[in-house]
Amino acid sequence: MQHLFEVQGMTCGHCEKAVTQAVQRIDAHASVQIDRGQNRVVVDSSADPAALRAAIEEEGYQVA
Protein backbone atom coordinates (compact mmCIF):
# COMPACT_ATOMS: atom_id res chain seq x y z
CA MET A 1 0.00 0.00 0.00
CA GLN A 2 1.28 3.46 -0.88
CA HIS A 3 1.23 6.31 1.62
CA LEU A 4 1.92 9.94 0.75
CA PHE A 5 3.29 12.26 3.41
CA GLU A 6 4.00 15.98 3.14
CA VAL A 7 7.16 16.44 5.18
CA GLN A 8 8.55 19.87 6.07
CA GLY A 9 12.18 20.53 6.94
CA MET A 10 14.08 18.20 4.60
CA THR A 11 16.95 20.26 3.21
CA CYS A 12 19.70 17.83 2.25
CA GLY A 13 20.71 14.27 1.51
CA HIS A 14 21.24 13.61 5.20
CA CYS A 15 17.58 14.54 5.82
CA GLU A 16 16.48 12.09 3.13
CA LYS A 17 18.58 9.35 4.69
CA ALA A 18 17.20 10.08 8.18
CA VAL A 19 13.59 9.90 6.93
CA THR A 20 14.28 6.70 4.97
CA GLN A 21 15.92 5.02 7.96
CA ALA A 22 13.09 6.11 10.26
CA VAL A 23 10.53 4.51 7.95
CA GLN A 24 12.59 1.37 7.54
CA ARG A 25 12.84 0.94 11.31
CA ILE A 26 9.06 0.46 11.22
CA ASP A 27 9.08 -1.68 8.05
CA ALA A 28 12.47 -2.95 6.89
CA HIS A 29 11.01 -3.81 3.47
CA ALA A 30 9.42 -0.40 2.86
CA SER A 31 10.20 1.43 -0.36
CA VAL A 32 10.77 5.15 0.22
CA GLN A 33 10.76 7.79 -2.51
CA ILE A 34 11.54 11.37 -1.53
CA ASP A 35 11.00 14.56 -3.50
CA ARG A 36 12.58 17.31 -1.40
CA GLY A 37 11.48 20.05 -3.80
CA GLN A 38 7.82 19.09 -3.32
CA ASN A 39 8.24 18.11 0.36
CA ARG A 40 6.81 14.71 -0.49
CA VAL A 41 7.62 11.28 0.84
CA VAL A 42 5.96 8.28 -0.79
CA VAL A 43 6.19 5.08 1.22
CA ASP A 44 5.21 1.70 -0.15
CA SER A 45 4.54 -0.34 2.98
CA SER A 46 1.92 -2.45 4.71
CA ALA A 47 2.76 -0.78 8.05
CA ASP A 48 0.29 1.45 9.88
CA PRO A 49 0.52 4.97 8.37
CA ALA A 50 0.28 6.51 11.86
CA ALA A 51 3.38 4.57 12.92
CA LEU A 52 5.25 5.70 9.79
CA ARG A 53 4.23 9.30 10.43
CA ALA A 54 5.33 9.09 14.07
CA ALA A 55 8.73 7.67 13.05
CA ILE A 56 9.31 10.60 10.66
CA GLU A 57 8.22 13.11 13.30
CA GLU A 58 10.58 11.54 15.86
CA GLU A 59 13.43 12.50 13.55
CA GLY A 60 12.40 16.14 13.96
CA TYR A 61 10.41 16.72 10.76
CA GLN A 62 6.88 18.08 10.53
CA VAL A 63 4.38 15.89 8.72
CA ALA A 64 1.40 17.83 7.37
N, CA, C and O atoms as CSV, one atom per row, in Angstrom:
chain,resi,resn,atom,element,x,y,z
A,1,MET,N,N,0.839,-1.171,0.000
A,1,MET,CA,C,0.000,0.000,0.000
A,1,MET,C,C,0.888,1.240,0.000
A,1,MET,O,O,1.897,1.294,0.704
A,2,GLN,N,N,0.500,2.235,-0.800
A,2,GLN,CA,C,1.278,3.456,-0.880
A,2,GLN,C,C,0.710,4.535,0.028
A,2,GLN,O,O,-0.501,4.743,0.092
A,3,HIS,N,N,1.607,5.215,0.728
A,3,HIS,CA,C,1.230,6.306,1.625
A,3,HIS,C,C,1.994,7.551,1.197
A,3,HIS,O,O,3.197,7.488,0.945
A,4,LEU,N,N,1.306,8.668,1.115
A,4,LEU,CA,C,1.923,9.935,0.746
A,4,LEU,C,C,1.946,10.844,1.965
A,4,LEU,O,O,0.917,11.087,2.595
A,5,PHE,N,N,3.132,11.340,2.286
A,5,PHE,CA,C,3.287,12.263,3.412
A,5,PHE,C,C,3.881,13.566,2.899
A,5,PHE,O,O,4.772,13.557,2.049
A,6,GLU,N,N,3.388,14.683,3.415
A,6,GLU,CA,C,3.996,15.977,3.141
A,6,GLU,C,C,4.889,16.291,4.339
A,6,GLU,O,O,4.405,16.501,5.451
A,7,VAL,N,N,6.192,16.318,4.096
A,7,VAL,CA,C,7.164,16.439,5.177
A,7,VAL,C,C,7.931,17.748,5.034
A,7,VAL,O,O,8.574,17.990,4.012
A,8,GLN,N,N,7.861,18.579,6.047
A,8,GLN,CA,C,8.554,19.870,6.066
A,8,GLN,C,C,9.909,19.742,6.766
A,8,GLN,O,O,10.046,19.009,7.746
A,9,GLY,N,N,10.894,20.454,6.258
A,9,GLY,CA,C,12.181,20.534,6.941
A,9,GLY,C,C,13.300,19.709,6.320
A,9,GLY,O,O,14.428,19.746,6.812
A,10,MET,N,N,13.019,18.971,5.260
A,10,MET,CA,C,14.084,18.199,4.605
A,10,MET,C,C,14.869,19.137,3.695
A,10,MET,O,O,14.315,19.700,2.750
A,11,THR,N,N,16.155,19.302,3.979
A,11,THR,CA,C,16.947,20.264,3.214
A,11,THR,C,C,18.158,19.661,2.515
A,11,THR,O,O,18.806,20.336,1.715
A,12,CYS,N,N,18.476,18.398,2.803
A,12,CYS,CA,C,19.703,17.829,2.247
A,12,CYS,C,C,19.608,16.304,2.158
A,12,CYS,O,O,18.617,15.699,2.565
A,13,GLY,N,N,20.649,15.715,1.625
A,13,GLY,CA,C,20.708,14.270,1.510
A,13,GLY,C,C,20.662,13.573,2.861
A,13,GLY,O,O,20.092,12.490,2.987
A,14,HIS,N,N,21.258,14.191,3.862
A,14,HIS,CA,C,21.235,13.611,5.204
A,14,HIS,C,C,19.794,13.519,5.708
A,14,HIS,O,O,19.416,12.536,6.345
A,15,CYS,N,N,18.998,14.540,5.421
A,15,CYS,CA,C,17.584,14.535,5.817
A,15,CYS,C,C,16.852,13.374,5.149
A,15,CYS,O,O,16.070,12.667,5.784
A,16,GLU,N,N,17.119,13.191,3.865
A,16,GLU,CA,C,16.479,12.093,3.131
A,16,GLU,C,C,16.850,10.749,3.748
A,16,GLU,O,O,16.002,9.872,3.907
A,17,LYS,N,N,18.112,10.599,4.089
A,17,LYS,CA,C,18.575,9.349,4.691
A,17,LYS,C,C,17.912,9.129,6.055
A,17,LYS,O,O,17.505,8.012,6.376
A,18,ALA,N,N,17.806,10.189,6.850
A,18,ALA,CA,C,17.197,10.078,8.175
A,18,ALA,C,C,15.728,9.659,8.066
A,18,ALA,O,O,15.265,8.815,8.834
A,19,VAL,N,N,15.001,10.242,7.121
A,19,VAL,CA,C,13.589,9.895,6.927
A,19,VAL,C,C,13.469,8.447,6.445
A,19,VAL,O,O,12.632,7.689,6.933
A,20,THR,N,N,14.307,8.079,5.493
A,20,THR,CA,C,14.282,6.705,4.966
A,20,THR,C,C,14.561,5.699,6.071
A,20,THR,O,O,13.852,4.700,6.191
A,21,GLN,N,N,15.579,5.949,6.875
A,21,GLN,CA,C,15.923,5.022,7.956
A,21,GLN,C,C,14.831,4.959,9.009
A,21,GLN,O,O,14.573,3.894,9.569
A,22,ALA,N,N,14.185,6.087,9.288
A,22,ALA,CA,C,13.091,6.107,10.265
A,22,ALA,C,C,11.952,5.216,9.786
A,22,ALA,O,O,11.403,4.432,10.561
A,23,VAL,N,N,11.600,5.336,8.514
A,23,VAL,CA,C,10.526,4.513,7.954
A,23,VAL,C,C,10.920,3.046,7.982
A,23,VAL,O,O,10.110,2.186,8.326
A,24,GLN,N,N,12.164,2.762,7.621
A,24,GLN,CA,C,12.593,1.370,7.539
A,24,GLN,C,C,12.807,0.727,8.903
A,24,GLN,O,O,12.937,-0.494,8.993
A,25,ARG,N,N,12.844,1.522,9.962
A,25,ARG,CA,C,12.838,0.938,11.306
A,25,ARG,C,C,11.454,0.358,11.625
A,25,ARG,O,O,11.333,-0.601,12.387
A,26,ILE,N,N,10.426,0.948,11.038
A,26,ILE,CA,C,9.059,0.457,11.222
A,26,ILE,C,C,8.808,-0.729,10.294
A,26,ILE,O,O,8.219,-1.729,10.703
A,27,ASP,N,N,9.255,-0.615,9.047
A,27,ASP,CA,C,9.082,-1.680,8.048
A,27,ASP,C,C,10.362,-1.777,7.234
A,27,ASP,O,O,10.614,-0.959,6.349
A,28,ALA,N,N,11.165,-2.789,7.544
A,28,ALA,CA,C,12.467,-2.948,6.889
A,28,ALA,C,C,12.350,-3.136,5.382
A,28,ALA,O,O,13.318,-2.905,4.658
A,29,HIS,N,N,11.191,-3.548,4.900
A,29,HIS,CA,C,11.011,-3.806,3.470
A,29,HIS,C,C,10.328,-2.644,2.749
A,29,HIS,O,O,10.009,-2.752,1.565
A,30,ALA,N,N,10.107,-1.552,3.445
A,30,ALA,CA,C,9.421,-0.403,2.858
A,30,ALA,C,C,10.258,0.223,1.751
A,30,ALA,O,O,11.482,0.307,1.846
A,31,SER,N,N,9.577,0.656,0.709
A,31,SER,CA,C,10.199,1.428,-0.360
A,31,SER,C,C,9.898,2.893,-0.081
A,31,SER,O,O,8.747,3.260,0.157
A,32,VAL,N,N,10.934,3.733,-0.110
A,32,VAL,CA,C,10.768,5.147,0.218
A,32,VAL,C,C,11.263,5.992,-0.954
A,32,VAL,O,O,12.403,5.855,-1.397
A,33,GLN,N,N,10.393,6.860,-1.444
A,33,GLN,CA,C,10.760,7.790,-2.515
A,33,GLN,C,C,10.550,9.199,-1.982
A,33,GLN,O,O,9.475,9.536,-1.486
A,34,ILE,N,N,11.593,10.019,-2.091
A,34,ILE,CA,C,11.538,11.368,-1.527
A,34,ILE,C,C,11.740,12.401,-2.622
A,34,ILE,O,O,12.649,12.292,-3.444
A,35,ASP,N,N,10.875,13.403,-2.616
A,35,ASP,CA,C,11.004,14.562,-3.502
A,35,ASP,C,C,11.113,15.785,-2.600
A,35,ASP,O,O,10.105,16.349,-2.174
A,36,ARG,N,N,12.349,16.187,-2.315
A,36,ARG,CA,C,12.579,17.312,-1.396
A,36,ARG,C,C,11.955,18.597,-1.906
A,36,ARG,O,O,11.419,19.377,-1.119
A,37,GLY,N,N,12.015,18.832,-3.213
A,37,GLY,CA,C,11.476,20.055,-3.801
A,37,GLY,C,C,9.976,20.199,-3.576
A,37,GLY,O,O,9.472,21.314,-3.437
A,38,GLN,N,N,9.268,19.087,-3.540
A,38,GLN,CA,C,7.824,19.093,-3.324
A,38,GLN,C,C,7.456,18.748,-1.881
A,38,GLN,O,O,6.276,18.705,-1.535
A,39,ASN,N,N,8.462,18.504,-1.040
A,39,ASN,CA,C,8.241,18.110,0.360
A,39,ASN,C,C,7.401,16.839,0.459
A,39,ASN,O,O,6.571,16.704,1.358
A,40,ARG,N,N,7.618,15.917,-0.463
A,40,ARG,CA,C,6.809,14.706,-0.491
A,40,ARG,C,C,7.646,13.467,-0.200
A,40,ARG,O,O,8.783,13.325,-0.652
A,41,VAL,N,N,7.038,12.586,0.568
A,41,VAL,CA,C,7.623,11.281,0.843
A,41,VAL,C,C,6.548,10.246,0.514
A,41,VAL,O,O,5.459,10.257,1.087
A,42,VAL,N,N,6.876,9.357,-0.419
A,42,VAL,CA,C,5.965,8.284,-0.790
A,42,VAL,C,C,6.543,6.991,-0.231
A,42,VAL,O,O,7.681,6.627,-0.527
A,43,VAL,N,N,5.750,6.308,0.578
A,43,VAL,CA,C,6.193,5.076,1.221
A,43,VAL,C,C,5.305,3.937,0.748
A,43,VAL,O,O,4.081,3.998,0.860
A,44,ASP,N,N,5.933,2.907,0.222
A,44,ASP,CA,C,5.205,1.695,-0.151
A,44,ASP,C,C,5.438,0.693,0.970
A,44,ASP,O,O,6.523,0.126,1.099
A,45,SER,N,N,4.394,0.482,1.786
A,45,SER,CA,C,4.541,-0.342,2.978
A,45,SER,C,C,3.172,-0.808,3.461
A,45,SER,O,O,2.159,-0.140,3.251
A,46,SER,N,N,3.166,-1.961,4.107
A,46,SER,CA,C,1.924,-2.450,4.708
A,46,SER,C,C,1.802,-2.012,6.170
A,46,SER,O,O,0.836,-2.367,6.846
A,47,ALA,N,N,2.775,-1.244,6.656
A,47,ALA,CA,C,2.759,-0.776,8.053
A,47,ALA,C,C,1.664,0.270,8.255
A,47,ALA,O,O,1.189,0.885,7.301
A,48,ASP,N,N,1.280,0.456,9.500
A,48,ASP,CA,C,0.287,1.453,9.878
A,48,ASP,C,C,0.809,2.853,9.528
A,48,ASP,O,O,1.896,3.226,9.969
A,49,PRO,N,N,0.054,3.633,8.744
A,49,PRO,CA,C,0.517,4.968,8.369
A,49,PRO,C,C,0.784,5.872,9.576
A,49,PRO,O,O,1.664,6.731,9.517
A,50,ALA,N,N,0.045,5.693,10.656
A,50,ALA,CA,C,0.280,6.507,11.856
A,50,ALA,C,C,1.645,6.201,12.452
A,50,ALA,O,O,2.313,7.103,12.959
A,51,ALA,N,N,2.069,4.944,12.399
A,51,ALA,CA,C,3.385,4.572,12.918
A,51,ALA,C,C,4.486,5.137,12.025
A,51,ALA,O,O,5.523,5.578,12.522
A,52,LEU,N,N,4.268,5.126,10.716
A,52,LEU,CA,C,5.254,5.697,9.790
A,52,LEU,C,C,5.381,7.197,10.022
A,52,LEU,O,O,6.487,7.736,10.064
A,53,ARG,N,N,4.252,7.859,10.171
A,53,ARG,CA,C,4.235,9.299,10.428
A,53,ARG,C,C,4.970,9.624,11.732
A,53,ARG,O,O,5.774,10.555,11.782
A,54,ALA,N,N,4.690,8.861,12.775
A,54,ALA,CA,C,5.331,9.088,14.074
A,54,ALA,C,C,6.841,8.907,13.970
A,54,ALA,O,O,7.596,9.662,14.582
A,55,ALA,N,N,7.288,7.920,13.208
A,55,ALA,CA,C,8.725,7.674,13.054
A,55,ALA,C,C,9.406,8.856,12.370
A,55,ALA,O,O,10.508,9.247,12.752
A,56,ILE,N,N,8.748,9.424,11.355
A,56,ILE,CA,C,9.309,10.597,10.665
A,56,ILE,C,C,9.344,11.791,11.612
A,56,ILE,O,O,10.334,12.522,11.661
A,57,GLU,N,N,8.278,11.986,12.354
A,57,GLU,CA,C,8.217,13.115,13.297
A,57,GLU,C,C,9.264,12.978,14.404
A,57,GLU,O,O,9.799,13.982,14.875
A,58,GLU,N,N,9.559,11.748,14.821
A,58,GLU,CA,C,10.577,11.536,15.862
A,58,GLU,C,C,11.960,11.976,15.397
A,58,GLU,O,O,12.835,12.254,16.216
A,59,GLU,N,N,12.156,12.037,14.086
A,59,GLU,CA,C,13.435,12.504,13.545
A,59,GLU,C,C,13.505,14.030,13.518
A,59,GLU,O,O,14.540,14.602,13.177
A,60,GLY,N,N,12.404,14.683,13.877
A,60,GLY,CA,C,12.397,16.145,13.958
A,60,GLY,C,C,11.759,16.846,12.777
A,60,GLY,O,O,11.906,18.061,12.637
A,61,TYR,N,N,11.062,16.126,11.931
A,61,TYR,CA,C,10.408,16.716,10.762
A,61,TYR,C,C,8.917,16.848,11.016
A,61,TYR,O,O,8.326,16.050,11.743
A,62,GLN,N,N,8.317,17.860,10.411
A,62,GLN,CA,C,6.882,18.077,10.530
A,62,GLN,C,C,6.186,17.346,9.390
A,62,GLN,O,O,6.570,17.481,8.229
A,63,VAL,N,N,5.172,16.581,9.724
A,63,VAL,CA,C,4.380,15.888,8.723
A,63,VAL,C,C,3.013,16.544,8.687
A,63,VAL,O,O,2.276,16.536,9.673
A,64,ALA,N,N,2.682,17.121,7.518
A,64,ALA,CA,C,1.395,17.832,7.368
A,64,ALA,C,C,0.282,16.849,7.070
A,64,ALA,O,O,-0.870,17.251,6.911
